[in-house]
Amino acid sequence: MNTVQNRWAYQLGHLRSAIDKLDALHEQWVHARDSLPADAPPGTPTFDDALAEYHAESWGYLDDWATHGSALREINTAARHSRSPLAPPPAKTPTPVRATPVRR
């Protein structure tokens, strides 16, 4: 039984691209945050506007994860249920034998 879905390659590529973009955006945010003036802590318009821009740029890539992220779970499930020529079949555990009580 073939459980591999053709769409998984596309979805994994999309997820990889999205995570790369999110990593780059995070690096940009850290640089932007660190370059804010000292009088721009969280809660000030300068900080909050920069944070809102970071979030706005991230939404599309987060949406890709919401859309295609389930492929990871599907791949894991398929891998756990497929037989591999590299792995031996699971060993059968013997059925425990009950000792009958001795009558006196």
C-alpha positions, -999 to 999 in steps of 0.1 A, spaced: 0 0 0 15 34 -11 7 60 15 29 88 1 10 118 -11 23 138 -41 13 171 -24 37 165 5 68 176 -15 50 208 -24 38 214 11 72 207 27 88 231 2 63 257 12 69 251 49 107 253 45 104 286 25 80 300 52 103 291 81 133 306 62 114 339 57 102 339 94 138 334 105 149 363 84 121 385 96 129 377 132 166 387 126 154 420 111 131 425 141 159 419 166 181 444 147 153 470 145 143 465 182 179 469 193 183 501 172 153 518 187 160 548 209 164 542 246 132 562 252 111 537 231 103 508 254 74 484 248 41 504 250 54 535 232 42 543 197 77 539 182 82 504 196 46 493 190 47 505 154 79 486 147 65 455 163 32 458 144 52 460 111 71 428 121 39 410 129 22 422 96 51 409 76 50 376 94 13 368 90 15 354 55 42 329 64 24 319 96 -7 313 75 14 290 53 21 270 84 -15 269 94 -25 258 59 2 232 52 16 223 87 -7 193 90 14 176 63 40 170 89 16 151 111 3 131 80 39 122 71 47 111 106 15 89 108 22 74 74 58 66 84 48 50 116 23 28 99 43 17 69 66 -13 67 102 -5 61 126 -30 45 153 -16 68 134 -23 100 127 -58 112 91 -67 118 79 -61 154 87 -90 177 56 -108 189 54 -109 227 45 -143 240 11 -146 258 18 -149 295 9 -183 309 -11 -182 341 -1 -205 368 -30 -224 382 -32 -222 420 -22 -252 438 -49 -269 459 -40 -282 493 
